[in-house]
Every structure is written in C-alpha cells, then in structure tokens.
Amino acid sequence: MARRAQPVGRYAGGATALGLVALTLGTLGAVAWRAGSAGGLTGGLGPADWAALRFTLLQAGLSAALSVALAVPVARALARRWFFGRRALIALMGAPFILPVIVAVLGLLAVFGRGGILNAGLAALGLAPLSIYGLHGVILGNVFFNLPLAVRLILQGWLSIPAERFRLAAALGFAPAEIARQIERPMLREIVPGAALAIFLICLTSFAIALTLGGGPRATTIELAIYQAFRFDFDLGHAATLAALQFAISGAAMLLALRLTLPQASAAGLDRPVERWDAASPWLRAQDAVLTTLAALFLLTPLALIVTQGLPTLLTLPGIVWTSALNSLVVALASAGLATAAALALALAITGPRPALYEAAGMLPLATSPLVLGTGLFLILNPVVDPSRLALAVTALSNAAVALPFGLRALVPALREVEASHGRLADALGMQGLARLRLLILPRLRRPLGFSMGLAAALSMGDLGVVTLFAPPEGGTLPLQLYRLMGAYRMNDAAGAALLLLILSFALFWIFDRGGRADAEA
Amino acid sequence: MKLPMLAAGLLALVLGSAAQAEEKPVLTVYTYDSFASKWGPGPEVKTAFEKTCGCTLKFVTAGDGAALLSRIRLEGKRTKADVVIGLDTSLTAAAHKTGLFAAHASLPKLDMPVKWTDPTFVPFDWGWFAFVYDKTKVKNVPHSFEELAKSNLKVVIEDPRSSTPGLGLLLWVKKVYGDKAGAMWKSLAHNIVTVTPGWDQAYGMFLKGEADMVLSYTTSPAYHINVEHDDSKGAALFDKGNYMEVEVAGKIAGTKHPKLANAFMHFITTEAFQKLIPTTNWMYPVIKLSTPLPKGFDEYRPKISLLYPSAEVPKIKDKALAEWRDALSQ
C-alpha cells in the first residue's frame, strides 16, 4: 500500500536481507563448494529421492491446508468472544508451537499413542484401538505443532481490523455473511496465504515428526534424505543438491503465496474497542464455544500430560540442567532482540518499493535445512576460529534467523495497516525516518512486536539448532541437556527437563507477548 | 543488557583458555556428545588421565559416532583433534580411508568375543544389540527374527540412516539372512510400530508403553537394575546370535602432541579407564577387570556374536538399506 520511501527501513532492510541470503544460500554454497573440492558434485537424484520429494510435498501441503482451514474458525471465535481466561487460553494455545519436537511427539503419544489415554478410553468402551502411525499421524502431528501459529497469525489479523468497520457494518445492518464478505474475507486474503506458506515451509524442512509418526521409511522427507547424505553416505554433493531442491520448492511456494495474497485497501480506525453486534445469535455463540473447546482440548491435553510427567523430577534436576537453562535464556534473549530488530527492518522495507525481494529474503530461513545451515557455518568459521568458542553466539544468530519469518508475518500486515491509516497524515506533517519510526510506527506495532519477541525467545529456548555441531561439552543448552539425559537412559529426569523447558519457553513468550494483548480494551 | 553479558561470557572463555594454554599442553580428544556429558565416562576419564599426563584434556563433541566421523571428514588434515574416541566398527572402514589415522601400538590381552585385528583402531568398549522388553508384559520371548515375525509383538526400531543401533539392526538382519534379508524385513513389517530417528525417542516410546519391545542393547536391563533397582526389563537373546557393536578410538597421524596422544591411547585399555565403562556407557569393558561386572551384565550374554569385518560394511550397507526401505515402504 504505502509507497513512501523510508531510508531508515530501506538500508537496514537491505542489510538484513543480505545477511539472510548469506546465512542461508551462503551456507549452502559453502557445502556445495566443499563437495566440489572433495571429489565433484554427484548431482543426480535417485528414485528414493523422488519418493521423498513426493511424500514431503504431500504431507507439507496437507498439513498447511488443514492447519489454516481449522485455524480460521478458531481464530474467529477467539476474536469475537470475551470470556473468563480468554487471554490465558490464547497464550496457552500457542505453546505447542514452541515445544522441542521430541517433547511434543512424546506428549502427543501420551494422548493418541498405543498406550495413550484415547486408546485407554476406547478400550474401556469396548472399541478397537486407533493407530496414530501413518500419513494421518504425520498430519496430526504437524497440525498440533502449527495450528497454534496459524491461529495466532490469523487472530492478529482479526484484531487489527479497526472497530469502526464493525460499527459501520452494524449501523448498515450487515448480517454475519455480509461482514464475512466485506470485512473478514479481505483480511484473510492478506494473511492466510502467508500463514499457509510459513507452515508449508516448516513441514518441508522437518523430519522427526514425519518419520516417528509416519511409521516407517515411506514417511521419508527431503530433510531426512539430506541427513542420510551427510551421515550415512557422506555425500556432500548429494546433500547440497537436495538442499537446493528444497529451496526451489520453497521458491515456487512463495511465488504462489504472493500471487494469492491481496493486500487490503484499508481505511483508518481510531483504535476503539471492537464490539461485535453481528455475533450475538445463540447459534453462533454455541458454535464458537464448541470450536474453542475442541481446539483447546486438542492442543492442551498433550501439554497437560507433559506437565504431569515432568513434575516429579522438576525440582531434583541435576545442577548442570539449570546451568544450561541459564545459557539457553541468554541465547534466547539475544536471539529475540536480533530477530525482532531484523524483522522490523525487513518489514519496513517490505512496505516500501520492490517488496517481493525482501519478502523472499525473509522467508529464506524457513526453506533452509538446519543441517546444511549448521554444516555450512561450520565450514566457513572453522578455518578462522574455534567453533566451540562461538557455540552460543552462533546458536543465537541461527535461532534468530529461524524465528524472523514468524515475526515478519505478524509485523507486515500491522505495518501496512499503520501506513494506510496514518501514513498520509505523517507525510503531511513531514514525519520521516527515525521520528516516524519512534512516534508513529513503534507505538502502534507494540502488539506484533511483543509477539515477535516472545515467539523468537521461545523458539530459541526449545531449538536444538546448530548447537550440536558447535557445542562445548560442559555448557550446552537446555534442549541439548534434555537429549543428553535421554541418551543416558534418564527418561524421568528428561521429563523434568522437558517441563522446565516448557515453563521457561512459555514464560518468555508470555512476558513479551503479555497474553497476546488480545483485549482491545487494554 | 544481554549483549554485554554475552560478550563478557565470550571474553571470559577466551581469556580462560588462553591462561590455561600457557601452563600445560592441551590434548584435544574428539568424541560423541554422550561420552563427554555429565552422565558419560568423559568427566572421570579426564580427571584420571590428567592425574598422570601433566596436561589438560579437552573434549570436543559431535552428536554421535557418525556425526563425529563427518566432522573429522569436514576438517580433513586441518583437524585440531589429537585423538578421536567413539567411532564404531560400522564406521572404521570409512574412517581408515580418510588416511588421517595412525596405526596403534601393541595392545594388552583383550577380553572380547571376537578376535581384534584392526591395525589402526583400538577398541574401548563393546556390546550386543538386542530387543529389550518388559518382563511383566512379554511372556513368550522370541528367540529369532522368525519367531518375532510370527508373533503379534510390537517393536520400535531406529532408522539406519540416522542412528547407530538402526544401522546395527540392518547389518544384523543382513548377516543372518543374506539375500533373504529383504523377505525377512517384509515379514517383520507388521511388528514394527514405527521407526524413530534416534535411540532416545525409541527407548522413550518403549518406556511409555508404545511398544512391547525396542531395539537397544543387551546391557539396557542392567541400567534399570543398578540405577533404578527395577528388575522388570529383559533382553531377548536370539539363537542365531546377536549383532555386536565395538566402539573404537584412533590417533590422528598429524597430531602435534604425539607423546600425549600415545599415552592416552595406552590409557584407554588400562583398568583405570575400563572400570568406568560399565556404569557410564553401559557397555562391556575390553579387558578383564579386577572387580566383577555390575548385575545384569552376565545374565544376557548371547552364545553367538555376529559382526561383519569392518572392511565389508561399506560394500553391503547401501544394498541392505535399499532392501530395508523397499520392504517397509509397501
């Protein structure tokens, strides 16, 4: 929408975009270059790779579509209802997204697994057990992980609609269907493609959920094929080819999402509390209540089980777990600050000229194979400096890169809204550069900025990331310590560490996000 | 606030290690993560070796054995490692091919079910892979893959592409069934609940009751007996034998501290090192210890030990993987 030149945003945004390109394509280049010098790029893709590609596209596509399709009614229900504990519920429902994969999978299995409470319930009723393993299990796992993200992004969209529009709609006597067509659908056309794209890319580069819940090698994703190329075959050329393929798919998905996105032509609002006269019918009330309850049950039951399983050992965890938790906190805060500053710079650039380039740069980290990123960074840094000395700094940097796209998804629509509503007035006042940022933009972006900080901090807490390639044995991070406990048979302590991780991640998210600031009255 | 904190931390690290470097030579030992962790043998190995070597022992870690080898290959001749500890017999052929490792000195009398002839790598522990089960739930313990395939027992296994035990199972089935390995995997498909990326997920799922059995080690029950005082786990011994894993160490030929590296390589097969192995790595020591092994170690000893000569592993693993994938992808 806004076409005004903003030098502050442009330079910082350009630098951020370049940094992201270096971190993603640059590390891939380093791996490919190393492969070339170590005996040639053995490029070709075998039948197993094509099978992995087909499965990856299938599970990522279905997971993204389903997550978003379920998220729209849930977000709408949360956007137009006020009830006791709504803030806490919104925040809690975001928690699955910030869990480390291994913890989330064990939590899901406690509910849906062979020995889970669902099958215990079915057995009590004399019904045959359900198996979670298979494509449906993979989708279930991905939706569990990504539904929270989709709900939050879409909810942000709903909450950014100025109250005046609903007021006007009510004055004009709009029915819910007309409100949906005139107000809500344009908002969704702006937000949903980006949210779906983000989820598609997350599922594209994951492998642990797909493999564990997929039930066997037919659930092989490209990321697992990259893993195999690295450690089973040590074929860096093949790994680089597969990683490039991942980028190509991501590029195609981004183009598609950009084509589907319709920035909305918005009018100004006065930041009044939203009141929804249209949603008062008992039928709609019941519908929203049922949807909210179901979503909460689906997302919160596994979390509750993680809590109950971790409680017995939480307070008796060995000291080193607490030290590594401290390391993780430092990394998380650094990475949150970095991710949010970079996301803001990029968002400012995206609302300026040639947005597509910046949009693409902002999505690159999601398309990156963590293994290739880590290996590439290692190859680049190793000749210069001892990698274990940089373990925490490198972890903070790569975690920031990984979290940036999510912050961006929240910031861009909000920034467009700000520019559309207040940009002309600011222009007329000659408010440019830093003054515009400080007086106009930052105060109105508090909500998405908080979300971005919280999400980046929490994601960084739970991410194993590149630290395994760089970690010194003593320090390490909390997720690394969790894996070490599991590797040493200490599953009960690991459950306690998982709970500690959950608590810290969630606390970080809560503090920054302040319950989503979802209450418009606040 | 956080940036100065981070910078201060980094500075302290740099200064700290610089101060150490002036005093004593540093022997750099690359190993896998769980070896050097608080619960592995690493910390006590460090203390014991530093008592006599007049040096500082520094561990540098990679995720697991295969990641360790990848790291050595990535670094090539520029590696800072003096010694690498934590590769296993499925990796030694590839490790040998890098040309980075030097031959070992003469070894003491080893106590292992197989004769050790590798001129480069020194074994530091060994064990057998086995399906571990809950005695209270599994009454008819299978004694072969055929019996397992005929039963309705559900197992969790690890992926050979991303996990050491997974690769061990792949080689195990191949060793016993040769050309018929693919058919055996097909008949086992209905037993396999799922395939996990690593041992930790598989074992965690087993303990949570997701499966009747899990692919682990014959020594897994010993952990539960000795640490948790829980005698409910058992390991299935198969009539045609269980596949072995032998973990090894090797000296980097280009080491700047050849004397220290030799001393450490010698230290590995002494009692001071070996007595730490059973209750930290939960594997068998490679020499006869003066003290008896922990409870559970003698209970589950297969009669037949299976192991491919390490030079054969690279030739067969691709074919074995293709058979595995085809059989389980249907």
Interface residues (C-beta under 8 A of the other chain):
Chain A: R34 A48 A51 I102 V105 L106 L109 A110 G113 R114 G115 Y133 F207 A208 L211 T212 L213 G214 G215 G216 P217 R218 T220 L224 Y227 Q228 F230 R231 F232 D233 F234 P318 I320 V330 L333 A334 G337 T375 F378 L379 N382 P383 D386 S388 R389 L390 L392 A393 A396 T468 L469 A471 P472 P473 L480 Y483 R484 L485 M486 G487 A488 Y489 R490 M491 A494
Chain B: K2 L3 M5 L6 G9 L10 L13 V14 S17 D33 S34 A36 S37 K38 W39 G40 G42 F59 V60 T61 A62 G63 A66 A67 L69 S70 R71 R73 L74 E75 R78 K80 A94 K154 D159 P160 R161 S162 L167 A189 I192 V193 T194 V195 T196 P197 W199 D200 Q201 Y203 G204 M205 L207 K208 G209 E210 A211 S220 Y223 H224 V227 W282 K317 D318 L321 A322 W324 R325 L328 S329 Q330
